[in-house]
Amino acid sequence: MTASVYHSYWDPVGDPKHASYAQGREVIVRARDVKKIYRADTPNPVHALRGVTMEIYTGEYLAIMGPSGSGKSTFFNAIGGLDRPSSGQVYIDEVDISQLDANELAWLRCRKIGYIFQSYNLIPVMTAIENVMLPMTFAGTPGDEARTKAAGLCELVGIGHRLDNKPSELSGGQQQRVAIARALANDPAIILADEPTANLDSKTGKEVIQLLQKLKAEKGVTVISATHDHEMLAISDRVLWVKDGTVDRVELRADLKIDIGHIG
């Protein structure tokens, strides 16, 4: 069962609805002409990004959509400082992260960004609470304080009763909840969620989507999700459509007609 999405092309020039949406909002991520070329010194370079320019606002939920090979994941990784652009700039809170050295970038990622990966990326020999504590340990938070905060975050995401279980003792949905709690460990301004429902069944995926929506609403974080899951559009404020390494269009959620369950 799939979702069908009906949309019209979005032109940012003179779009009053988009201008109204942007009015008064603070920009937290600013991408300027971001390009990424793989194998640049070979006869057949791969142009993964061809000059992406985009502004993302504080406290919004942005879904990045596009087929495999569109550049969606490359742009996602550039925003998170996981991959450096070949050219162009990515600013987080007006800091050009391409100009940071390895230590500065690690500091920014640790304190500003929380990551949620589709494969969970939990440390298998650590318990749930120890996995959640890990970013706080890297940030220098004292052990008792980190453990207390981690327990509270686990309770927040609904796994307070599984603190001492290791990943192998948890279901996929429970592991993703641990990953979400870990992403919140250092009170990030931005949560980057890479296909967070990809390895989950439909019911569990919906629970994770609802949890992300709740965290965005209650904590005011900016959620940026790279996804193929059309159900995630229902909780997004805007959708960025990426095609052939470029921004195809950006649409407001209110302008999308989403027919979940339509087979087409």
C-alpha beads as a LAMMPS data file, in Angstrom:
LAMMPS data file: protein, C-alpha beads

264 atoms
263 bonds

1 atom types
1 bond types

-500.0 500.0 xlo xhi
-500.0 500.0 ylo yhi
-500.0 500.0 zlo zhi

Masses

1 110.0

Atoms # bond

1 1 1 0.000 0.000 0.000
2 1 1 1.395 3.364 -0.953
3 1 1 0.518 7.015 -0.722
4 1 1 -0.134 9.198 -3.717
5 1 1 0.939 12.817 -3.591
6 1 1 -0.534 15.393 -5.937
7 1 1 1.280 18.673 -6.323
8 1 1 1.868 21.528 -8.696
9 1 1 5.218 23.106 -9.471
10 1 1 6.300 25.604 -6.815
11 1 1 7.908 28.832 -7.956
12 1 1 9.455 30.838 -5.087
13 1 1 9.354 34.121 -6.967
14 1 1 6.332 36.110 -5.863
15 1 1 4.665 33.216 -4.041
16 1 1 2.579 35.013 -1.382
17 1 1 1.838 31.851 0.610
18 1 1 5.508 30.995 0.955
19 1 1 6.380 34.598 1.769
20 1 1 3.726 34.548 4.489
21 1 1 5.118 31.276 5.869
22 1 1 8.667 32.668 5.982
23 1 1 7.726 36.017 7.491
24 1 1 9.165 36.499 10.956
25 1 1 10.865 33.095 11.002
26 1 1 14.481 32.724 12.036
27 1 1 16.775 30.861 9.639
28 1 1 18.774 28.092 11.342
29 1 1 20.264 26.380 8.255
30 1 1 21.286 28.252 5.144
31 1 1 22.671 26.420 2.103
32 1 1 24.236 28.486 -0.665
33 1 1 24.992 26.985 -4.086
34 1 1 26.063 23.675 -2.547
35 1 1 27.734 21.313 -5.003
36 1 1 29.153 17.867 -4.456
37 1 1 31.224 16.015 -7.020
38 1 1 32.459 12.495 -6.450
39 1 1 35.436 11.142 -8.406
40 1 1 36.146 14.688 -9.573
41 1 1 39.588 13.763 -10.899
42 1 1 38.294 10.975 -13.142
43 1 1 36.903 11.059 -16.690
44 1 1 33.419 10.331 -15.320
45 1 1 32.784 12.523 -12.269
46 1 1 29.484 12.129 -10.413
47 1 1 27.649 15.409 -9.808
48 1 1 25.579 14.506 -6.758
49 1 1 24.593 18.113 -6.028
50 1 1 24.525 20.787 -8.706
51 1 1 24.127 23.989 -6.729
52 1 1 21.479 23.656 -4.013
53 1 1 20.307 26.828 -2.291
54 1 1 17.854 26.487 0.586
55 1 1 16.843 28.111 3.869
56 1 1 15.479 26.066 6.759
57 1 1 13.701 27.773 9.625
58 1 1 13.970 27.309 13.367
59 1 1 11.292 24.987 14.724
60 1 1 10.002 23.672 11.399
61 1 1 9.684 20.097 10.182
62 1 1 11.212 19.784 6.716
63 1 1 10.903 16.575 4.713
64 1 1 13.486 16.029 1.976
65 1 1 11.990 13.846 -0.743
66 1 1 13.446 12.380 -3.895
67 1 1 14.207 9.072 -5.594
68 1 1 17.404 7.121 -5.000
69 1 1 20.303 8.887 -6.662
70 1 1 18.571 12.278 -6.619
71 1 1 21.084 13.845 -4.221
72 1 1 18.683 13.783 -1.284
73 1 1 21.038 11.933 1.064
74 1 1 24.066 13.930 -0.091
75 1 1 22.332 17.195 0.770
76 1 1 21.157 15.729 4.069
77 1 1 24.744 14.759 4.938
78 1 1 26.033 18.195 3.927
79 1 1 23.562 19.867 6.308
80 1 1 24.736 17.633 9.145
81 1 1 28.433 18.141 8.512
82 1 1 28.805 14.442 7.715
83 1 1 30.091 15.244 4.217
84 1 1 31.817 18.409 3.037
85 1 1 30.552 20.085 -0.136
86 1 1 32.904 20.364 -3.091
87 1 1 31.910 24.022 -3.246
88 1 1 29.299 26.330 -1.741
89 1 1 28.484 26.946 1.891
90 1 1 26.303 25.478 4.599
91 1 1 25.636 27.779 7.549
92 1 1 24.249 26.620 10.871
93 1 1 23.303 29.561 13.063
94 1 1 25.302 31.689 10.600
95 1 1 28.472 29.610 11.102
96 1 1 29.940 28.341 7.817
97 1 1 30.602 24.732 8.749
98 1 1 32.780 24.164 5.679
99 1 1 35.351 26.467 7.281
100 1 1 35.545 24.502 10.539
101 1 1 38.414 22.144 11.261
102 1 1 37.748 18.576 12.404
103 1 1 37.631 19.441 16.120
104 1 1 35.398 22.467 15.633
105 1 1 33.048 20.480 13.436
106 1 1 32.901 17.652 15.976
107 1 1 32.053 20.203 18.698
108 1 1 29.247 21.687 16.613
109 1 1 27.791 18.304 15.683
110 1 1 27.890 17.153 19.304
111 1 1 26.080 20.188 20.678
112 1 1 23.898 21.499 17.871
113 1 1 22.720 18.410 15.975
114 1 1 21.067 15.154 16.954
115 1 1 21.217 12.298 14.443
116 1 1 18.696 9.509 13.882
117 1 1 19.769 6.838 11.403
118 1 1 17.636 4.210 9.685
119 1 1 19.975 1.466 10.925
120 1 1 19.808 2.888 14.491
121 1 1 23.635 2.850 14.883
122 1 1 23.467 1.789 18.516
123 1 1 26.545 0.393 20.278
124 1 1 25.674 -3.325 20.678
125 1 1 27.654 -3.905 23.907
126 1 1 25.981 -0.957 25.649
127 1 1 22.578 -0.888 27.305
128 1 1 19.836 1.468 26.164
129 1 1 20.623 4.044 28.817
130 1 1 24.362 3.828 28.131
131 1 1 23.728 4.482 24.427
132 1 1 21.684 7.561 25.309
133 1 1 24.381 8.773 27.699
134 1 1 27.132 8.517 25.085
135 1 1 26.767 11.994 23.467
136 1 1 26.662 13.553 26.937
137 1 1 29.857 11.720 27.860
138 1 1 31.543 13.144 24.760
139 1 1 30.281 16.604 25.743
140 1 1 31.786 16.274 29.240
141 1 1 28.567 15.936 31.221
142 1 1 29.232 14.380 34.670
143 1 1 28.207 10.729 34.914
144 1 1 25.384 11.012 37.446
145 1 1 23.877 14.002 35.654
146 1 1 24.115 12.203 32.313
147 1 1 22.481 9.065 33.668
148 1 1 19.594 10.988 35.238
149 1 1 18.973 12.944 32.040
150 1 1 19.267 9.813 29.874
151 1 1 16.701 8.003 32.017
152 1 1 14.316 10.926 31.612
153 1 1 14.780 10.936 27.832
154 1 1 14.141 7.194 27.669
155 1 1 10.934 7.749 29.638
156 1 1 9.983 10.549 27.240
157 1 1 10.216 8.274 24.189
158 1 1 8.471 5.349 25.866
159 1 1 11.312 2.976 26.738
160 1 1 11.804 3.856 30.387
161 1 1 11.183 0.217 31.271
162 1 1 14.025 -1.063 29.028
163 1 1 16.967 0.976 30.324
164 1 1 19.224 -1.997 31.002
165 1 1 18.492 -3.926 27.827
166 1 1 21.076 -4.107 25.060
167 1 1 20.061 -3.456 21.426
168 1 1 19.854 -7.189 20.649
169 1 1 17.181 -7.481 23.335
170 1 1 15.023 -4.728 21.840
171 1 1 12.644 -4.661 18.898
172 1 1 13.350 -2.457 15.910
173 1 1 10.883 0.156 17.118
174 1 1 12.421 0.156 20.590
175 1 1 15.911 0.542 19.131
176 1 1 14.728 3.519 17.087
177 1 1 13.270 5.066 20.240
178 1 1 16.659 4.672 21.913
179 1 1 18.204 6.369 18.887
180 1 1 15.714 9.251 19.186
181 1 1 16.469 9.638 22.900
182 1 1 20.193 9.643 22.102
183 1 1 19.616 12.325 19.450
184 1 1 18.078 14.545 22.155
185 1 1 20.873 13.974 24.662
186 1 1 22.623 17.346 24.288
187 1 1 19.501 19.425 23.665
188 1 1 20.221 19.933 19.955
189 1 1 18.696 22.743 17.928
190 1 1 18.410 20.411 14.938
191 1 1 17.421 16.760 14.619
192 1 1 18.468 15.051 11.397
193 1 1 16.433 11.908 10.755
194 1 1 17.685 9.730 7.896
195 1 1 14.891 7.402 6.735
196 1 1 13.800 6.896 10.371
197 1 1 10.930 4.545 9.457
198 1 1 12.672 2.549 6.721
199 1 1 13.377 -0.561 8.806
200 1 1 10.118 -0.521 10.761
201 1 1 6.727 -2.055 10.164
202 1 1 3.854 0.283 9.322
203 1 1 2.425 0.489 12.854
204 1 1 5.788 1.125 14.499
205 1 1 6.726 3.592 11.771
206 1 1 3.602 5.622 12.510
207 1 1 4.467 5.630 16.220
208 1 1 7.955 6.978 15.447
209 1 1 6.483 9.645 13.148
210 1 1 4.072 10.745 15.877
211 1 1 6.926 10.828 18.385
212 1 1 9.005 13.102 16.143
213 1 1 5.999 15.380 15.718
214 1 1 5.546 15.526 19.495
215 1 1 9.211 16.351 20.089
216 1 1 9.141 19.104 17.480
217 1 1 6.044 20.630 19.036
218 1 1 7.129 20.318 22.676
219 1 1 10.847 21.031 22.404
220 1 1 10.828 23.449 19.481
221 1 1 13.626 21.675 17.647
222 1 1 14.055 21.829 13.884
223 1 1 13.469 18.378 12.372
224 1 1 14.966 17.634 8.959
225 1 1 14.106 14.222 7.575
226 1 1 15.356 12.534 4.437
227 1 1 12.672 10.026 3.584
228 1 1 10.818 7.949 1.016
229 1 1 7.875 7.553 3.409
230 1 1 4.961 9.648 2.158
231 1 1 3.238 9.266 5.499
232 1 1 5.897 11.531 6.989
233 1 1 4.589 14.344 4.797
234 1 1 1.492 14.560 6.979
235 1 1 3.517 16.039 9.852
236 1 1 5.885 18.172 7.774
237 1 1 5.623 21.938 7.489
238 1 1 7.369 21.989 4.121
239 1 1 8.625 19.459 1.598
240 1 1 11.852 19.880 -0.344
241 1 1 11.794 17.854 -3.561
242 1 1 15.266 16.996 -4.882
243 1 1 15.817 15.820 -8.450
244 1 1 19.081 15.236 -10.330
245 1 1 21.102 17.052 -7.682
246 1 1 18.972 20.210 -7.724
247 1 1 15.984 21.641 -5.869
248 1 1 13.025 20.685 -8.035
249 1 1 10.556 22.568 -5.839
250 1 1 9.675 23.420 -2.254
251 1 1 6.070 23.095 -1.170
252 1 1 4.051 23.946 1.876
253 1 1 2.360 20.964 3.491
254 1 1 -0.983 22.760 3.223
255 1 1 -0.658 22.791 -0.565
256 1 1 -0.245 19.027 -0.830
257 1 1 -3.115 16.618 -1.271
258 1 1 -2.029 13.342 0.293
259 1 1 -4.182 10.302 -0.267
260 1 1 -2.818 7.634 2.072
261 1 1 -3.749 4.136 1.021
262 1 1 -4.300 5.007 -2.613
263 1 1 -2.742 2.439 -4.883
264 1 1 -1.382 4.004 -8.007

Bonds

1 1 1 2
2 1 2 3
3 1 3 4
4 1 4 5
5 1 5 6
6 1 6 7
7 1 7 8
8 1 8 9
9 1 9 10
10 1 10 11
11 1 11 12
12 1 12 13
13 1 13 14
14 1 14 15
15 1 15 16
16 1 16 17
17 1 17 18
18 1 18 19
19 1 19 20
20 1 20 21
21 1 21 22
22 1 22 23
23 1 23 24
24 1 24 25
25 1 25 26
26 1 26 27
27 1 27 28
28 1 28 29
29 1 29 30
30 1 30 31
31 1 31 32
32 1 32 33
33 1 33 34
34 1 34 35
35 1 35 36
36 1 36 37
37 1 37 38
38 1 38 39
39 1 39 40
40 1 40 41
41 1 41 42
42 1 42 43
43 1 43 44
44 1 44 45
45 1 45 46
46 1 46 47
47 1 47 48
48 1 48 49
49 1 49 50
50 1 50 51
51 1 51 52
52 1 52 53
53 1 53 54
54 1 54 55
55 1 55 56
56 1 56 57
57 1 57 58
58 1 58 59
59 1 59 60
60 1 60 61
61 1 61 62
62 1 62 63
63 1 63 64
64 1 64 65
65 1 65 66
66 1 66 67
67 1 67 68
68 1 68 69
69 1 69 70
70 1 70 71
71 1 71 72
72 1 72 73
73 1 73 74
74 1 74 75
75 1 75 76
76 1 76 77
77 1 77 78
78 1 78 79
79 1 79 80
80 1 80 81
81 1 81 82
82 1 82 83
83 1 83 84
84 1 84 85
85 1 85 86
86 1 86 87
87 1 87 88
88 1 88 89
89 1 89 90
90 1 90 91
91 1 91 92
92 1 92 93
93 1 93 94
94 1 94 95
95 1 95 96
96 1 96 97
97 1 97 98
98 1 98 99
99 1 99 100
100 1 100 101
101 1 101 102
102 1 102 103
103 1 103 104
104 1 104 105
105 1 105 106
106 1 106 107
107 1 107 108
108 1 108 109
109 1 109 110
110 1 110 111
111 1 111 112
112 1 112 113
113 1 113 114
114 1 114 115
115 1 115 116
116 1 116 117
117 1 117 118
118 1 118 119
119 1 119 120
120 1 120 121
121 1 121 122
122 1 122 123
123 1 123 124
124 1 124 125
125 1 125 126
126 1 126 127
127 1 127 128
128 1 128 129
129 1 129 130
130 1 130 131
131 1 131 132
132 1 132 133
133 1 133 134
134 1 134 135
135 1 135 136
136 1 136 137
137 1 137 138
138 1 138 139
139 1 139 140
140 1 140 141
141 1 141 142
142 1 142 143
143 1 143 144
144 1 144 145
145 1 145 146
146 1 146 147
147 1 147 148
148 1 148 149
149 1 149 150
150 1 150 151
151 1 151 152
152 1 152 153
153 1 153 154
154 1 154 155
155 1 155 156
156 1 156 157
157 1 157 158
158 1 158 159
159 1 159 160
160 1 160 161
161 1 161 162
162 1 162 163
163 1 163 164
164 1 164 165
165 1 165 166
166 1 166 167
167 1 167 168
168 1 168 169
169 1 169 170
170 1 170 171
171 1 171 172
172 1 172 173
173 1 173 174
174 1 174 175
175 1 175 176
176 1 176 177
177 1 177 178
178 1 178 179
179 1 179 180
180 1 180 181
181 1 181 182
182 1 182 183
183 1 183 184
184 1 184 185
185 1 185 186
186 1 186 187
187 1 187 188
188 1 188 189
189 1 189 190
190 1 190 191
191 1 191 192
192 1 192 193
193 1 193 194
194 1 194 195
195 1 195 196
196 1 196 197
197 1 197 198
198 1 198 199
199 1 199 200
200 1 200 201
201 1 201 202
202 1 202 203
203 1 203 204
204 1 204 205
205 1 205 206
206 1 206 207
207 1 207 208
208 1 208 209
209 1 209 210
210 1 210 211
211 1 211 212
212 1 212 213
213 1 213 214
214 1 214 215
215 1 215 216
216 1 216 217
217 1 217 218
218 1 218 219
219 1 219 220
220 1 220 221
221 1 221 222
222 1 222 223
223 1 223 224
224 1 224 225
225 1 225 226
226 1 226 227
227 1 227 228
228 1 228 229
229 1 229 230
230 1 230 231
231 1 231 232
232 1 232 233
233 1 233 234
234 1 234 235
235 1 235 236
236 1 236 237
237 1 237 238
238 1 238 239
239 1 239 240
240 1 240 241
241 1 241 242
242 1 242 243
243 1 243 244
244 1 244 245
245 1 245 246
246 1 246 247
247 1 247 248
248 1 248 249
249 1 249 250
250 1 250 251
251 1 251 252
252 1 252 253
253 1 253 254
254 1 254 255
255 1 255 256
256 1 256 257
257 1 257 258
258 1 258 259
259 1 259 260
260 1 260 261
261 1 261 262
262 1 262 263
263 1 263 264
